[in-house]
C-alpha cells in the first residue's frame, strides 16, 4: 500500500508556506515563498491576491520535491490564512481591488461609529468589538470611499477562501472566518442579517458556511498544471491561521492554551463555550463546542531582534550567531537580571493596556550591568508582559493549567524556562507548531485519514520537552512582576507627554 500524505497551506502576512506531513504527523517536506505588502498611504496595508496564487504555485511544487513524493500520494489539502482579510470579485470572478490586511488602520472612524452606535448588538451576535482589524469596518470604509468597487462586487471571499477557490472553483467559508469578518451570528453559526444591515451589505455576495474539515472541492486540471498537484485531489475548507494553529499544537480541551513568541507575542486560551471579553478576541475552536480567546502584545520577537541588532550584532555579522550569543549570555545571568527590568512597548502596546502611546524602557540600570543582563532582562520583560495578559484573563474568570509554546522564540530553552517560572505554569513545546501543520490535520479529518479532530491530535501531535516552573524562582519573579506593573502605571503620564511632544514634530 502506498504511503499517505496530507498538505497544509498557510497564507501568512509575509509569505505562503506549504507543509506536507505523513499520516503519523511527521514532517515529509515544506517550502515557502515571500509575498509583497503594498503601503500606498500611511496606515494602509494591502496585498494583491494574485500574488498569493503565484506564491502558491512556487511553494507547493518545492514542498513536493522536498518530500520526494509523487503528488498523487497527497490525499487531502487544507488551507489557512489571516482572519479578517476580505477579497472582492466581480461578475467575471476578477479581483476588483487589493485585499485590505488585518494590520490596516484606515477604518478607525468607521469602527468607532459602529461601536458607538451598535456595539452591544455586534458583540452579542459576533462575540467581538468593532475595530479596524475586522472586515466589517473595512467594508464600511469601502462603501463610503470606493462605492464603485462595491457596486461591482458579486462575491466576497475571506483570504484563505479565495486562494482555495483559485485551485478548486468552490466558494465556501467556515464559521471562524465569519466571526473574523465580524459579520456572524453565534446563535445560527452563520452570517448575521442584522450586522450586514448595519453597512447595507448585500448578503447574496456572502459564501455558504461549512465545517473546516468539509471537503468542498478538488484540484482542477488547470490548477494541477500550474502547481504540480494531482488533479482531483480533495480540498477541505480549512480555517483562519490562529484557529488551526491552536488546534495544531494540541490545545483541544478547556484550560489548555498556547503562547506564541513570534514577531508579536500572542496568548490563546481554550474555553468551553464562548468567553466574550472585548477587546480580547473570541473565536470558535476547531473542536465543536469549544471556543478560544486570543490576546497579545505588539513587540515580542521583534523586540528580541531590535536588541540583537543594536547591541549584539557584529558588522557584517551573522544574525543567527548573534541570537545564539544573546541566548548564552542570558543563560549566564541569575534570575532577576540584577534588578534590570524591561518593558517591551517599542510599538505602543495592545493587551492588556491598549495604549499606542506607551514607550519601552529599561529600568534599574547600574554600572554593574552588562550586555548579558540586557539579554536576560528582555526575555524576562516579555515574560512579564505575558503575565500581564494572563493576569487580566484571570480577572475575567478565565482559567488555564497548561500552555503549548510556539514561534521562533520557543527554540530558546532559557526563554521557555523563564516563561514557565514567571507564569508558574507548565510550558510544553510541540514538535510542529505552525498553521500549515494544523491545516494539514484538518484536511486529514475531512478526507477520513483520521476519524475525528481529537484522533488527529492524539496520533500526530508530539511534545519535544516540558519546562516546569521552579517555586523559588517564581517567588522572585512574583516580586519583580509587581515592580514591573508599578513602574508601568507610573510611567503612563510620562509616556503620553513624550509621545504628544514628539508627535507634533
N, C-alpha and C positions, 0 to 999 in steps of 0.2 A: 504494500500500500504506500502511495507517495506521501511525502510529508505535507502537513497542513500549515499554511502561513496566513497571518492577518496583517493588514496595513492600517495604520492610523495616520491621518494628515492633520497637522495643526497650522493654521494661518496666524502667525504672531504679528506683533506690531512692526517688526523689522525684518523678519524672514519667515519663510514657509518651510516646515520640517515634515519629512515623510519617514515613518518608522515601520519596520517590518519585524514582527515577532513570531515565534513558534507557538504552538498551542499549549505549551507549558509556561509561557510568559517570557522565555529567554529571548534576548535580542538577536536577530538574524542580520539586520542591516539597517542603515539610516543615512539620510542625506538632507541637506538644507540649501536654500537659495535665498539671497537677500531681496528685499523689497524696498523701493524708494518711497519716502513720505514727502509730500508736497506741502510747503508752508507758504501759501500765496499772500497771506496777511498775518500780522501779529495775532497770536492766539488761535489761528486756524491749524488744522491738521487733517490732511486728506491723502487718499491713495486711489490709483486707477485700478479698478477690479480686473481689467485685462492683464495688468502686471501680476496679479495673483495667479492667474491661469498660466502665464508664461513661467512663473517660478515653479508652479506645479509640474509643468512639462519638463523642467530641468531636474527638480529634486527627485521625482518618482523614478525615472529610469536609473538615476545614480544609486538610489536606495536598492533597487532590484539588482543592479550589478554588485553592489556592496554585499548583498546577501548571497550572491552566487546561485540564484534560483531561476527557474522559469516562471514567467509572470502567471502562467496558468495554475501554479501552486497556491496563489493567493485566493482564498475562498471568500473573503469579505473585506470591505473597506469602510472605515469610519472617519468622520470629519469633526473638527472643532475649529473655532476661531474666536476672536474677541467679541464679547457681547456688545450690544447697543449700536452696531455699525450698519446703517441702512444702505441698501443699493436699490436705485430706482431704474426701471427699464420701460421702454415704450412699446407700442403695438407690434413692433418688429423684433422685440426682445433685445434691443440695443440699450446699452447703459447710457443714461441721459446726462449724468454729471459724475464727477469723482465722489467716492464714498467718504462721508464725514466720519472720522475716527472718534473713539471714546474720549481721547485726550483733548479734543477740540472744545474751545471755550466761547465760541461766537454766540451761543444761545443763552447767555446769562440772564438777559432781560426776560426772555420767553419763559425760562424755567422759574424765575421769581414770580412772574404773573400767574403761571399755572399753580404754583404752590399757594400763593396768597388767595387766589380765587377758588381753587378746587382741591387744595392739598389733602383735606381729610378724606374725600372720596377716592382720590388717586391712591393714597396709602391703603385704604380699606380694600380696594379692588386689587391693586397690583403690588402691594406689600412694601413699596419704596417711595421715597420722597423725590419730587421732581428736581433735577439739577441738570447742568449742561452735558453731563456724561450720558444721559439716557436719550434714546432715539426720539421720544415724544417731543422734547424741547427742540431737537434738531429739525424735526419735520414742521413744527410750528414756525421756526425761523424761515424755512424754505417756502412755506405758504405765503409769508409776508414779502420776502426778498427775492424769491425766484418763482413767482406764480406760474410762469410759462412751463417750467420744468414739472411742476405738479400737475398741470393740465395734461401734459403728455404722458403722465405715469399710468401704466396699465398693471404693473406688478411691483410689489415691494418685496425685497429679499433682505434677510439678515446675512452677514458676510459669509458664514460657512455654507448657507443655503444656496447662495449664488454660485459659489465655487462648485458645490456638488451638482447643481443644475447644469453647470457647464460641461460636466462629463456624463450626465445621465439624461438631461432634459426633464427631470422630475422636479416639481415645485412644491416643497413642503417646508415646515419648520417644526421645532419641538417647543414644549411649553416653557422651558427655561429661557429660551430666546424671546418668547412672547413677553415674559416678565422683564427680560433685559431691555426690551423696547419700551417698557413702562406702559404697555397697552393691553395688559392681561386682566382677566377676571379670575381670582383664585377660587371662586365658587364653582365656575363651569370649567376651569382649566382650559380656557380658550380666549380668543380676542374679546375685549370688552367694548360693546357698542357705546356705553356711556362715556368711556375715556376717549374713544375715537371721535365722538361727537364734540368733545371739547375743542378739537382743532379742525372740525369738519372734514375728517378723513374718510375717504371712500373705502368701505370695508370690502368691496369686491376686489381690491388690489392686494388683499392680505392672503397669504398661503394657508392651506389646510394644516392643522396641528396634529402631529403624530408622536408616538413614543420615540425616544432617542435610538432605541435598538430596532425600530421598524425598518425593514428593507423597502426602500422607496423607489428603487430603480436599479439599473445595471449600466456598466460602462458601454457607451455607444461605439460603433465601429470607427467613427471619426476620432473620438477621444482616444481610442486604443492606438490608432496610427500615430497620434501626436504625443502620447505619453509612454508607450511601451507596455501598457496594461493589456490584459487579455479581454477581448470583447465579451460582454455578457457577465463579467464579474459582478456579483451582488454588492450593492452600496446601501449602507444604512444612513439614517438621518443624522445621527450624532447630536452634539450639544455644544454649548459655549465652553471656552477654554477653562474657566475656573471650575465649572461643574465636572468636567471629565478629569481634570487634574486632581481634585479632591477624591473623586471615586478611584482614580488610578493608583493612589497611594494606599488604598485600603481603608480609608476612614469612612466606614459604612454604618456605624451604629452611633446613636446619640451619645455625646460625651467625648467622642474622638474628634480630633481636629488636625490641622496641618499648619505649618509655618513655612513661608517661602522667603528665603533670603536671596532675593533677586534684585534687579535694579531698584524696584520699590520693595518694601517689606510688606507681606500680606499674612493675615491670620484668618483661618477658616475654622468654623465650629459646626459640627453636625448636630442637628436638633430633631426631636420627634415632633413633627408638625411645624408650621411656620412660626418663627420668632421674629416679630416685627418691631424693630427698634431704630427707626431712622435717626441719623443718616447712615447707620450701619446697614449694609446691603443684605437682602434676604432673597435667596433663590431656591427653587425646587432641586432636590438632590436627584442623582440618577436612580437611587434605590427608592421605589414607590413608598409614599407615606412620610419620607424624610425630607427635610429642608436643610439649608446651611446658611449661616451668617458669614459675611466677609467684610473685613475692615483692614486698614493698613496705613503705613507711613510712606511719605514721599521718597525719602532717601535711605537706601539700605546698602546694597552692593555699589550703588553709585557713590555713596559717601566713602566706602572702602576704596574704590578706585581713585577718588579725589585725594585721599590721604596718601595713597601709594604714589601718585604722580607728583605730589608736591614735597614728599619727604623721603621716599624710599627708591625712587626711580633714578637709575644712573643715566647720564647722557648716552643716547643710542643703546640703552639697556633693554633687556628682555622683560616684558611685563609679567609673565608667569613667574620668572625667577624673583622678581621684586615682591610679588604676592607671597611666595614661599618664604622669603626673608622676613617679611612682616609677621607671618604666622609663627615662625620660630622665635622671633623676638617677643611676641605677645605671650607665647607659652612660657617664656623665661621669667615673667613678672608675676609676683604674688597677686592673688585676688584683691581688687580694690584699687590697683594701679597707683598705690601710694597717695590716694586721695584725689587723683585726677578724674574728673567727670566730664563726659562729652554728651552734649545734646545734639542729635543729628538733624537739625532743622535747616539744612542747607538750601532747601527749596520751600520754605514755609513748612506747614505740617497739615496732614489730614487728621485721621483719628488719633486720640480722642479729642483733640483741640480744635480742629477745623479752622485753622488760623493761618492765612497765607503770609502774615507779617512776622511770624516767628523767625528768629535767627539762630544759627548754630553757634556753639561756643565750647571751649574747654575751660573748665572752672577748677581751681585748686592748684594751679601751676606753681612749682617752686624750682629752685636751682638744681635740685636733686633729680628732676625728671629728665629722661632721655627719650630717644625715638621709640624704644621698646614700650615705654609707658603710654605713649600716644597710640601705639598699635593696639595694646590691650584695652585702653580706655575707649577706643572706637568700638571694639567688639562688645564691651560691657554697656556702652551707651545705647547701642542698638538693641541689646537685650533689655535694658531699662525701658526703652520705647515700646518694645513688645509687651513688657509687663504693664505699662500704662494702658495699652489697648485691652489687655485681659482683665485688668482691674475694673475698667469701665464695663466690660462684658459681665463680670461678676455682679456689678451694681444693678445690672438688668436681669439678674437671676439666671444667667446662662452658666451652665456647669461644664466642666471638662476634666478628664483624668489621664489623657494621653495625647501626645502630638506626634505626627509624622513630619519630618523636616526635609525640605527640598530646596532647589535653587543652587546657584554656584557657591554661595557661602556655606552651604551644608557640607562641602568637602573638607572643611577645617574641623578636625577633632576638637581643637581648643575652643573654637567658637561654639560648636554644638554643646560642649560641656558647660560653658558659661551660660548659654540659654537655659539649659536644664537647671543649673544652680540658681539662677535669678528667678525663674518661674516656679521652681520647686515642683517640677513635673517630669515624668519620663519623656525623653525625646528619642524617637526611633527613626532610623534612616532607611528608606526603601531602596531597593536596587535600581528601580526605574521610577522616575518622578516627574515626568512631563506630560503635557496634554496629549501629545500624539500617542503615547502609550495607553492612556486612558481611552482615547478614541478607538484604538485597536481592540481593547477589551469589549467595549460596547458593540463593535462590529461582530465580535465573536459570539456574543449573546444573540444578536439578531439573526445570524446565519446558522445557529444551532450548535456551534462548536462547544459552547457552554450552556448548561441547562437554565442558568439564572445569573443575575448580576452578582449574587453572593458567591456562586460557584466559580465564576471567573476570577474573583479576588482570591478565593482560597487556593486556586490552582496556580495563579500567576504572580501574585504579589509576594515578593520575598524581602525580608528585612536584613540589612547588612550588619547593623550594630545598634546598641541602645546606650544612651547616656543617662545615667541615674543621678539624681540630684544628691549632693552631699549636704547634710544638715548644718555642719559648721560653716561651710561657705555660704549657704543660703542665709544663715543668720546675719553674716556680714553684709551680704548683698541687700538684705531687707533694710538695714540701716542706711546703706548707700542710696538705695532707691528712694527712701524718704527724703534724703537731702536733694537728690535729683529732682524730685517733684517740687520741693520747696523753692529751689533755685528757679525752676521753670516758671512758677507762679509769680515770683518776684521780678523776673525779667520781662514779663509781658509788656508792661507800660514802656520800658526802655526800648524793647524791640520795636514797638509801634512807633515811638518817637524817631528812632533811627530810620525805619522804613519810610515814614512820611517825609522826613527831612531829605533823604536822597532820592525818593521817587519824584520829587519836584525838580531834580537835576541841579 
